[in-house]
Amino acid sequence: MANQRGPLRRFLLLVATVIGISVLAGCVLGGYWYFGPYRGFSTETFVEIEHGMSSREIARELAAQGVVRSRWAFAAIRALHPRATLQAGEYRFGSAQTPLQVFEKIRRGEIFYEDFTVPEGSNMFDIASLLERSDMVDPNEFLKAAANPEAIRDLDPVTPTLEGYLFPSTYRLTHKTTAKRLCDTMTREFRKQWTLLSGHAQSAETHKIVILASLIEKEAALPQERPLVAAVFVNRLRLSMPLQCDPTTVYAALIDKRYRGVIHKSDLANENPYNTYAHAGLPPGPIANPGIASLKAALHPAAADFLYFVAKADGSGSHQFSAQLMEHEKAVLAYRKNAR
């Protein structure tokens, strides 16, 4: 009898060992399946974690987008790190990741965004063209939003659009950035810079100064010439002389959807109110979005009696300034001669 029990015990021990190994292997494989890398989407997916979302809501959203296999897997990782802060924002996932890797990405705040740079002197049509290279904000929706001046009415009650107040800078875009939100962000940046430059200028002055700054931005390539260009425009306005600013003619043609890359005689004769060859005084609104240097020049023009300027033909971007028409005509002839 004792001899029979020995083999039986060994057999039972072997069975128990096999079962134990099987259970352990199952736990390991199950744990790997549950907590291992996973990708339940095709190429990439984006998850927006909003301010105030609970860990449970975040886990549910991650599972819904195929970032984790189960919301409970993410919840288990969260339970191991109860004091960690999960940061709001948009997150991009493009490869298989473990729940722990996903958790660490959100904890570190590796938010997805695209830098969007608006150069000084860009008008809203230029900005829309730049947006065409990105899939973040629809350019047509941007133009619609920029055509509504409500966001800046308190600073400038009479401006026809947001042109001039879409401050040139670098902004962060996500897939949640709407055209209106982008315009609001850009006008907020203008308010910030404007307050630093001017204090609290009256709205009527703001309107004139921003228009003037936009003309300066488009005419002056060199920073040191901006106050001189400002002086020319201020002097012409004081004497009721037409500004005859070429960029206003271009802007008028853009509005009319007739600009062909160069200024034609028909453009100079265009009756659009933005054309300062056909109309005296400032145009109805800015023609571009000026930077700080041009705003400063508009606020503080140079003390000079110049009424004219023409580009030099040396490629430097500088201008020849004149106080008398005869001097200006000589400078124009010199430009044409050297340009040939």
C-alpha positions, 0 to 999 in steps of 0.5 A: 500500500505504501509503495502505491502511494509514492507513485500516486503522490508523485503523479499528483505533484506533477499534475499540480505543478503542471496546473500551477505552471499553466495558471501562471503562464495564463496569468502572464499571458493574460497580463501581457494581453491586458497591459501589453502594447495595443493599437486599436486604430489604423494609422493615428488617432487624436484624443482630447483630454479636457480640463476637469475630466475624471480619470474614469472619463479619460480611461473611457475616452482612451479605450473608445479611441483604441489607444488602450485595450480596456479602460480598466487597464488604464484605471489600474495604472492610475490606481498605482499613481494616485497623486500624478497629475494628468494634463489636459490637451490634445494627444496624438497616438500613432503606434502601439503603446502599453497602458503605462506608456499612455499614462506617462505620456499624459502625465508628462503633458506631451500635448500635440500641437503645430506651430503656426507662424504669421510673419509681420505684414501678413494680411488675412488673405496671406494668413489663409494661404498659410493655413492651406498648408495645415489641416488644423484650421479651414482657411475659408472659415478663417476668412469668415471669422476675420471678416467679423470685427466684433472681437475688437469693437471696444478698441476700434468701433469702426474697423470693418474687419479684424485686419490689423488686429491679428497680431503677427506671432507664432501660435499653437494649433491643434485639431480643436482650434477653430477659426474663431478661436484662432482669431480670438487668440491673435486679437488677444495678443494684439491687445497685450502688445498694444497696451504695452506700447500705447497705454490706453489710447482712445478708440479713434486714435487706435483706428488711425494709428493701426491703419497707418502702422499697416501702411508703414509695415508694407512700405518699409523693409528696413526698421530704421526707415519706418519712422521716416515713412510714417513722417511722409504719410503724416505730412501728406495727411496734414496737407490733404495730399493723396497718400498714393500708397501702392500696397493699398492698391494691391489690397483693394484689388485683393478685396475685389478678387482682381489682383494679378501679381502686379499693379496695372493702370486699371488698379490705380484707377480702381474706385475701391475705398482702400485705393489711396490713389483714387481716394484721399486720406486713410483707407477704411481699415488696415491693409495688413497686420503690423508688428511692434516696430511699425506700431511704434513708428505710427505712434512716434513718426520722425520729425521730418518734412519729407513728402515723397519716397522711392525705392533705391535700385541697389537692392538694399531695400532702402528708400530715397526720401524727398521734401520737394517734388523736383527732388523726388522726380530726380530720385525716380529717374535715378531709380528707373535708370539704375533698375534698367 
